[in-house]
Amino acid sequence: MNRKILSIAAILVVICALLIALGIRHDSKPARSASKETGSDAQVQQEQKEPTEYPDPITATLAVCGDVMSHSPQTKDAYDAATDTYSYMNCFQYVAPWIQQADYAVANFETTLNGPPYSGYPQFCAPDALAYNMKEIGFDLVSTANNHSMDKGFNGVVRTLDTLDSAGLEHVGSYRTQAEYDENKGIQVVDVGGIQVAFLSYTYGTNGIPINDANTFCLNRFNTDYMAECSTLDEAKLKAELAHAESLGADAIAVMIHWGIEYQFAQNDYQNTVADFLIANGADIILGSHSHVPQPIQAERTVTLPDGSSRTGFVSYSLGNFVSNQSPATVNVNYTDTTAVLNLEITKNFETGETTVTGVSYVPLLVLNRGAGAGDQYLILDVHKAMDAYESGDTSLVSANVYSKLQYALEGCHNILGAQYDMESQTTA
């Protein structure tokens, strides 16, 4: 009897256990089904399949100008005896709007600011007003690495940078201390209309002026033989600094470089070699100077890398003189008074992660020397606007003689820089 009871009890226990187990499994199914009914799994899968939304591309404009000097006749013209002050604002009045309309504007500052007495060629020293007036018309940054950087020695480098700081102009290429260079390997990262651009600057040499070993940091040179042939590229320095610029997370890298042969209308083989090296090692934009006449624009210069891939960069070999007394009459070289404001449209594409030059144009300019004794002896004229004024009957500024100079400047820009990049041509096309 007891065995029967125990057997029945055991069977009941087994049955209960089975029912409980079945109940748990049965309860688990609705829980999973409920998940499907709410669509959460499907929603997660759908969200994973939906394309990522990227911000709209950012487009900014960079204005670039050529060599800024101040020969003695220009310094004299900038002086106002009544106030005992200097000003270049009249010289800049017709070109200022093109500088101001850009998101950011740069130029090659090819003089020192070492205080009086002032001097022109061969060792430049301009009034401080030149820097202040450049800032006033819209310039943001200047390159201070060129063959005249050491014209007044190391003290001249220091005072020039101090004055640029006081004027509110950023600068790149020369340095007051080792620590100033070391802080970012001499690189300036700036905001160009919402796009971060790293600027670097170099010169081929110093006109034979040696840099003391204690101050070797003070000027960026791209040749190891800067006191001799200026033909041996300092590959290690350039690679290291371009790599550092890359590490800073900038959207684009721009190199301002003082190179080439004076008064040559086309780049030489060494310039091409240097350009290719810079592009291969990360440069996106190369802005050249030194020739004192315009040299070509290459909107897309492509370099093949060792692994078979390629990189493309923008190159402006030279824009000639922006502030200068040079002209065919003073140096017997054509187009030494012909220059341009180069306008680069830069676009940052968030989807591709690339920042590229998407537009290239320029405004042709004539640096007009109206002759000693003329009020406002030096004027930087917008060629198209000045020609339009004359053609409409306004001869208050442009005479028949000046009109012929404007025509020749336009021809020079078209032949050397390329007519297709003339902003007027692009507007009317």
Protein Blocks (a to p, Z undefined) as FASTA:
>chain_A
ZZmmmmmmmmmmmmmmmmmmmmmmmmmmmmmmmmmmnommmmmmmmmmpccddddddddd
ddddddddddfklmmmmpcfklopacfklmmmmmmmmmmmpmbdcddddbddebjadddd
fbdcddfklmmmmmmnopabdcfbdfklmmnojklmmmmmmmmmmnopacehiafbfklm
mmnnopacddeehiacddddddfbenhpacdfklmmmpccfbfklmlnopaccfklmmmm
mmmmmmnopabdcddddedjehiabdcfklmmmmmmmmmnopabdcdehjopacdddfba
cdddfkopacdddddfbgbjfbdcbdfklnopghklgccdddddddddfknopacdfbdc
ddddddddebghiahkbacddfklmmmmmmnopaklmcfklmmmmmmmmmmmmmmnopkl
pmklmmmZZ
